[in-house]
Amino acid sequence: MKEIIVAASAPEAIGPYSHGTQFNGLIFTSGQLPVDGSTSKVVEGGITEQSQMSLQNLIAVIEAGGGDVNTVLKTDCPARSCFAVKDLPLGVLVEVEAIAHQK
C-alpha cells in the first residue's frame, strides 16, 4: 500500500507535493531544495552549502520513509540522472531526489 512520507525536519514542500512516497519497501523522494527547515529560507552561500543542505533534507526524507543513506538505489553512482534547467524554484542552485529501499 502506498504511503505518503512526511519528514518533520525537512522543510515543507513548495507547491502541491509531498516529501515522498513509499511502496512495497521502496522510497521515492521528491526533489529536495537547499531550504533550512527551521527558517524556511534558502541557505546562504554557494553550491557547496546548498548541496549540503539539499542532501541533509534528502536524508531526512529517506529516514522518515524507513531507509538510510546506505539504502539509496538511485542518486548513487552509477544510477543517476542529471538535468540542466534554466531556473529552479526560489532561484536555488541545486535540487536532489533519490530512490531508496526500507531497511
C-alpha positions in Angstrom: 0.0 0.0 0.0 1.3 3.4 -0.9 2.1 5.8 2.0 3.0 9.5 1.9 6.3 10.4 3.6 6.3 13.4 5.9 9.7 14.3 7.3 9.5 16.6 10.4 13.0 18.0 10.0 12.7 18.7 6.2 11.2 22.0 5.0 7.6 21.9 3.8 7.2 21.2 0.1 6.9 24.3 -2.1 3.7 23.6 -4.0 1.3 20.6 -4.1 4.0 18.0 -3.4 4.8 15.6 -0.6 8.3 14.8 0.7 8.0 11.4 -0.8 6.1 8.2 -1.0 6.9 4.6 0.0 5.5 1.5 -1.7 6.4 -2.2 -1.3 9.6 -1.4 0.5 10.7 1.3 -1.9 11.1 5.0 -1.0 10.6 7.7 -3.8 11.6 11.2 -2.7 10.6 14.5 -4.2 13.4 16.8 -5.2 14.9 18.4 -2.1 15.9 22.0 -2.2 18.6 23.8 0.0 16.0 25.2 2.3 16.6 25.2 6.1 13.6 23.6 7.7 14.0 25.7 10.8 13.8 29.0 9.0 12.1 28.1 5.7 14.8 30.1 3.9 17.4 29.1 1.3 20.7 28.6 3.0 23.3 31.3 2.4 26.4 30.5 0.4 27.2 28.9 -2.9 26.9 25.5 -4.5 28.7 23.7 -1.6 26.4 25.0 1.1 23.3 24.5 -1.0 24.3 20.9 -1.9 24.9 20.0 1.7 21.5 21.4 2.8 19.7 19.6 -0.1 21.4 16.3 0.9 20.5 16.8 4.6 16.9 17.3 3.6 17.1 14.3 1.3 18.5 12.1 4.2 15.7 13.3 6.5 13.0 12.2 3.9 14.7 8.8 3.4 15.0 8.2 7.1 11.3 9.2 7.6 10.4 6.6 5.0 12.4 3.9 6.9 15.6 3.9 5.0 19.1 5.5 5.4 22.0 6.6 3.2 23.1 3.0 2.7 19.7 2.0 1.2 19.9 4.6 -1.7 19.5 2.9 -5.1 19.4 6.0 -7.3 21.3 9.3 -7.0 24.3 7.0 -6.3 27.0 6.0 -8.8 26.2 5.0 -11.5 22.4 5.1 -11.3 21.6 8.8 -11.5 20.0 11.4 -13.7 21.3 14.9 -14.2 19.3 17.7 -15.8 20.2 21.2 -16.9 17.4 23.6 -16.4 17.1 27.4 -16.7 15.8 28.0 -13.2 14.9 26.1 -10.1 12.3 27.1 -7.5 13.4 30.0 -5.3 16.4 30.6 -7.5 18.4 27.8 -5.9 21.5 26.2 -7.5 20.7 22.5 -6.8 17.8 20.1 -6.2 18.4 16.4 -5.4 16.0 13.4 -5.4 16.5 9.7 -4.7 15.1 6.3 -4.8 15.9 4.1 -1.8 14.6 1.0 0.0 13.5 0.5 3.5 15.8 -1.2 6.0 
